[in-house]
Each structure stands twice: as structure tokens, then as C-alpha cells.
Amino acid sequence: MGSDSALINGVESDATEDIEPFNSDWMRKYRGHTQLVLKPESTEQVSEILKYCNEHTLAVVPQGGNTGLVGGSVPVFDEIVLSLARMNRIRSFDEVSGVLVADAGVILEVADQYLAERRYIFPLDLGAKGSCHIGGNVATNAGGLRLLRYGSLHGNVLGLEAVLPDGTIVDDLSKLRKNNTGYDLKQLFIGGEGTIGVITGISIVCPQRSNAVNVAYFALESYEKVQQAFVEAKKQLGEILSAFELMDNASQRLLHQASGRKLPLGGDHPFYCLIETSGSNTEHDSEKLQNFLEYVMGEEIVLDGVLAENQTQIKELWSCREGVPEHLPHWGGVYKYDLSIPIAELYDLVEATRERLGHLIGDTDEHPVVDAVGYGHMGDSNLHLNVATRGYNKEVEKILEPWVYEWVSKRNGSISAEHGLGVAKKAYIGYSRSETMVKLMKQIKDLYDPVSIDEMWTCERMC
Amino acid sequence: MGSDSALINGVESDATEDIEPFNSDWMRKYRGHTQLVLKPESTEQVSEILKYCNEHTLAVVPQGGNTGLVGGSVPVFDEIVLSLARMNRIRSFDEVSGVLVADAGVILEVADQYLAERRYIFPLDLGAKGSCHIGGNVATNAGGLRLLRYGSLHGNVLGLEAVLPDGTIVDDLSKLRKNNTGYDLKQLFIGGEGTIGVITGISIVCPQRSNAVNVAYFALESYEKVQQAFVEAKKQLGEILSAFELMDNASQRLLHQASGRKLPLGGDHPFYCLIETSGSNTEHDSEKLQNFLEYVMGEEIVLDGVLAENQTQIKELWSCREGVPEHLPHWGGVYKYDLSIPIAELYDLVEATRERLGHLIGDTDEHPVVDAVGYGHMGDSNLHLNVATRGYNKEVEKILEPWVYEWVSKRNGSISAEHGLGVAKKAYIGYSRSETMVKLMKQIKDLYDPVSIDEMWTCERMC
């Protein structure tokens, strides 16, 4: 870096630190070869770095916990890595309003633990919580497990502090729940994936933590019944419903085969659902959930069901959902799609995929595909279509892509419900956005980043 | 209009229709003198109108239900009025996902009634619901009575259709709860007050309607206790809490004097609060509310309280809150401020205002001010400061403005929590937004409306 040393003095990563983790993602799917990782400790340092890099046309990629699934935080063009890891302070918390203000580099679980001690909860939860940064969560508009109950980050984030490519500090760190004074510009950074600026701080409204959590797992005979159960759950459990997850037969069968784990219900049913409730009164919640289960079984919407009776059983039931992505790589490879599809047609895609793969699917080694399975956040119309294979296979890939995207596009769905575009899906945005929308996005990109110092920030990346 | 007649053919308002209501607001505070009201029936017609006006530099003001409080929909510069009144179709509703798609000109109460028949609820409620349009609600990012429970429109609006000043149709009418494919541009139009485009359709996720509604009204000895009661309500009522409203002693005293209405509780207490719960089970909710009231009275957080036992009593208790703005004009004039203030300091402003007005306040006619009162959405840190006067009075106005805005600004509050900027507060944006933020907003305005065909859309309006 030579002449840049004055700039990086004090913010460069420790010389003894291994640079390798910054050059790859946790799935080891994307790879970069950065020579320099900068770890600023303040918003002013982030501003100085970006200003300098902008003036010297040096490419930069911001990196939080580096837990993304689409390569968005990996220096695939060998950019300078701007790590937010040292910006990890809780700035303030108001115990009356529930408003938390914190640096972008605070780890999600650390923030949630801080809130738990004060009987509050972070309105977002996801598998990577032990590593991911709250700034990265906001930059990627993470969805996760609590969206059904607490809504999206677009509603919960009250304010942002961000640095534009030219070093301008966007000081929009409001702690107010209501502020109707002009355009809500912070929204562009929520889900903007760091392409128009680096988030350095967030302000977010947090709900009270629930005392009571209950979980049920049940079997259904058709996707039609799954939809009926979902409507009934919203009706009867309304305000305490905190998750409604769908798992198809294949997902549970493969989970059983790969993990050897016994499933909670006997028999072999086409669909399974997991319901979680969170509320302030254990007795009331149990009664509601019991009534709901009696009703849906009486009406033959549900075939069979089980209610967790303690913390261990709650974890066991959740593992039937969370264990699916964990164990599917067992046979060698998985093609993963994270899709939003209108709820009535959501499961059709899994069936269409199986049909399309046809003779490639089978139980024996000569078949490249083990099965296509569907699971996901039914409550958010968010399907995870996973195709488990006996190793990565070009023939299978060609059959699936872009066919899956075309199928979703025809139904006005989204080719990336919660994972974002990153480098993985940048070429496919046209399947979920019109030409007009892509053009309008390019305008915004050009407005905030005319120099495009970062390869990650070029229109190429977005379109 | 002469040569414009081809354009306006079929979209002009009925020749027999009185044009007067389009030229003034319902408070009769703002006045315009438009000669032409256009009432398009389709998005394509809106596009043609704006394109034509843009090319011919004709100023336009979009108008929904014209129920705003800041003059944002009144043709104060004698612009052409673009009324959305004829675009009033419900386009679709999905009974499983709860997603409603509708024209911008649908009246809020009509939309809510449509949803009520299907056991759903519009996630927004406000006094003007019988007249206001859902498009106008979104354009002004209306807050209202259900925000505490269902969150802001930034979280609930899933998609938008809007027309830019040059006639471009922004086709972002997604019905998906999750769609992380690029910048969330629709957010700029939510709360953009029609200054960068006209909203013609919205897609919004609606929650299940609650079967059970309970209301309590109680008295407290200090603002400190009000905050304690709020924290306790969130803790004990959590998921069923749907309103926490604050009314000070003066607001209730003046309501009593102006209306002759008997107040629900005897004695004379410094503060009153109204709590509403909405849930799926009447018995559970009543028990929670009863337990809460017993606890806060046992702990001496609350001095006295009453619980509504039927629909009539619910209305009576609500009228103690809603009757305040209705009856305050009784003495001749009211200076109204709609402010967001950090919750700990929220009530300080009312006391500071009384102190500042000093000898001007009094019970007899020689005193220009009757009293300064505070009430509002405690749950959202949103204070309505109202100064009741014996007629509009320049001396009083000068004492209050810009002092109130300065006071709020020093505490990083908002000078317009939910009403917007309109023409009333455009000059004051600097009290709630930094120079950087105002500059960034101007960039957006220039990007979407370089010609600024509409006086309402000039930077003047925003800054």
C-alpha cells in the first residue's frame, strides 16, 4: 500500500491476525484475495477511509460477520476489506421506549443478550446470530424467524448512521418512532447491501420479551390443509403466533435418513408444520394452543399433532425444521433457492421441480439427485427449495437454472426473499424487477456512488 | 385550458360539480383558486396527465381525501388538482396471506369495512377514516391509533404503484412479504407527500381482526408514574396492548368545562392514561388487564382506575381522549403542535410552555391564553401540545414559534411526528433534519422531478 500507510495507521488489522477468514465465506463457496483488511473504530475513520479510497479509486468491500449466503461480503474482486468488527459498542438503550442504539459491528446475539437482561428482545433472529453483525443484518434486510411476529426491519429500524462512498456521514440516527419530516432516506440503506454506503450505527425499536413460549408440530394430508391451518392459526392464535413453518414429507424423510433422528410423529404424512407462540402468560397461551389443536384435529384439517412440554422438547421440535438445511448436504451437494411465491402456489414449485428432474431422482447411486424438498417460512410465503444431490452436477444445474427463476418470475415472486442479491444473483434481478425498476435503481446507485470505487458497487452488481 | 381539452376530455370533474371543496381544507386554514380538477380513472390516465403537464410546465397538486392538517393537498399556488377519487377499486385480497391490493383513492373506512367482513383489519386507523384515501395515508405516512400495535406503513406496505412527474409508471406493486432484490424504492414515496410522484395503488399486509377489545382509564400522580405504568403495561399486556394514550389534568379539565361531560374518575389528578387491548380471547384479555390494574394500583403506580364493561363504556372512555382536540377550540383558537420527543422528556415541554406563557394564562377574559395542555400517543412518544386561546393572537404566536421548534430540536425530536410538512412546516425542516439530510433530500427531489412542474414539488416545499 506504500503511500496509503498514513491512512491505514491504527485501523489496519493486527499484523499477526490471519487474513484468510476475510477472503472466504463460511460455506467456502466464494473466494477473494485481499491483501488489506481495515478495522476502523469510529464513524469518522470509516468516513476518512472511504473518502481516501474514493479519491484514489481504490475498491472497498464492507464486511460484517461475513455470514451471508450470496457472497456479498467477500472480496471477490480483491478489494480492500472494511471490517466493522471493532465498532461494537452499545451506544444507548431506553428502558421505557425500548429503543436501542448501537454500532453496526455489534453481534446480533450480543445485542439480544443485552436486551434479554432488560426483558426486551431484538426483533430479528436467525441461525447465524452468534456471528452476524446487526449492521450487516440491516444492510441485507435480514428476515429470519421473528418477521411474522415483529415485522420487517423497514418498520423497526428508526434511524441509521451511514457513510457514503465520498465520505459524507449520513446522520439519520433518530430514536423517534414517528418523524414525518421529508423523505425516509434511511430505507434505501436497509437492504441496499452496502452498495450505496456503509452502515456504521443503527437505532431500532425492540419489543418486550415474552415470558411464555410454546411449540407444536403436526401432520397434514395436503397443501390445501396447510393453508387452512395457517388461516386458523392466525385467527385463533393471532397476537401470540410467532412462527408458522412448513416442512414437506421429503424434507423430514431425508432429515431422518441423514441424521438417524426419530421424528416426533409416527406414520408418513405429506406435510408437517411447526407453530410457535410467544406471549406474556403461559397459562393463556397453552390454553389457546390446546384449543387450536383440538379444533384443527376435530375439523380434520390436521391429522396428528404433538405439543412440546418443556424446553428440551421445544428444541427437539425446532430441530425438525432447523435440522433440514443442516443435514441435507449429507449426500454431497445441495442446490438452494430462497424464494417468495404467492402463498396459494408456493408448494407447486416443489412438485414441478420433481417432475422436471424426472428420472434423475432416485434412491440409488446412479441417480444424481436424491430428492427435491420444500420447507420454509410459510407465514411469510417464503419457500426454501433445496435439491439434494450426490455431488455438484452441471447437468442438474442446467435443468434447474434459470428455469426456477423463470417459474418464480411468471408468478410475480421473488428470486431472493431474504438472502439478497450479492454476487450470486446479481445477474438475475430481471426475474423479480421490471426494466423500469432496475433503471430507477441504477439512478440511485449513480447518485450516491458516481465513482463506483468498489467493484461491489457497480451497476453490474445490481442489475 | 383551450388546447388542453383533448387531454382532459373524460377526466375532468363533472361540470355541475362544485369546485370549492377542492380549493380548501376541512379546517378552512388553507385556500387555493384552482380552475381545473382532473379525476382520472386509471393509472395510465394519471401518467398521461403528468407527462402532459410536465412537458407544458403546468403545476399539479395531487389530492386524496383532502383531510390533511398541513395544507399539503390544497392548490395554494392555484395548481391543477389531480383528484384520485375515481380510482377507488379494491383490486384483490388474499384471504390466506391477508394481502390487500387497492387503488389509491379507496376511502380508509371502506377498505377497513371490506376487511372486517373477512375478519381482517387495516393496520391503520385515524379520526378522518370516513374521508381520507389509503393512497393519501401512504403518501403522508399516516401514524394514527394502531401504530403501537401494528407498526408503521414502512413495514406494512408491501408494494406501490406510482407515477413520476415525467409520466413513468413505477410498477412496484409486489404482494410479497419478503423481496430482497435491490433498493426498496417504494419507501421514498411513503411519507414523500406526493412531491416525487403520485401514488395510484398500494399493496398492504393486513392482520387478523381481534375478537376482544378492552379499555381502561386511570389516574396517576406524576409523569414519572406514567412512564412506570407504560413499561408495566408493555410487560404484562405485551402482545395485546393496542393503545397507550396520555391526557394531562388540564386537557381533562378543559374537556369537562367545554363539553360539560362528566369525567370517569372523581378527584383531581395530575395525569390520566387510557389503555386499549385487542386480542383473540375475551376472557384471557380481561384477566390480563384486571391483573395489570391490580398490580399497578397495589404498587401505587396508579391512583385510581376504571375498566369499561361494554361497548358504550368503551366509547365513553375513548371520548375522554378523542374529545380533547374536538372541544379545545371552544374558547376561540388553538395553537396545535404534533411532536415526537424522547419519552423521558416528553411532558417537560408542556410545563415549559406554561412557564413561558406565564401571566398570559388565566381564567378570565383579560388573559389571552386559557391553558397549555398535553395529550397524545404516549406509546409512540408522540405529544400533541395544544395551546387553547381566546382567539388567534399574534403575541401568543410569537412567544410560541419558533420557540417550540427550538425546544424540540435541542432534544433531537421531530417537529412533525405524523402530520407531515405540507405548506405549514416546510420552512421548519431544519429543526428536525441536518443540513446533510436536507441536501440529500433535495438530490432525490431533483432526480425525480427535475422540471418541478408542481409548485408543491419544488425544493422550497421540502426545505
Interface residues (C-beta under 8 A of the other chain):
Chain A: D94 E95 V96 S97 G98 R119 T140 N141 G143 L147 G151 S152 H154 G155 N156 T168 I169 V170 D171 D172 S174 K175 L176 R177 K178 N179 N180 T181 G182 Y183 D184 L185 Q187 L188 I190 G191 G192 I196 P207 Q208 S210 Q227 F230 V231 K234 K235 Q236 L237 G238 E239 I240 S278 G279 S280 N281 H284 E287 K288 S340 P342 I343 A344 H377 D380 S381 N382 N412 G413 S414 I415 S416 A417 E418 H419 G420 L421 K425 I429 S432 R433 S434 T436 M437 V438 L440 M441 Q443 I444 L447 M462
Chain B: D94 E95 V96 S97 G98 R119 T140 N141 G143 L147 G151 S152 H154 G155 N156 T168 I169 V170 D171 D172 S174 K175 L176 R177 K178 N179 N180 T181 G182 Y183 D184 L185 Q187 L188 I190 G191 G192 I196 P207 Q208 S210 Q227 F230 V231 K234 K235 Q236 L237 G238 E239 I240 S278 G279 S280 N281 H284 E287 K288 S340 P342 I343 A344 H377 D380 S381 N382 N412 G413 S414 I415 S416 A417 E418 H419 G420 L421 K425 I429 S432 R433 S434 T436 M437 V438 L440 M441 Q443 I444 L447 M462
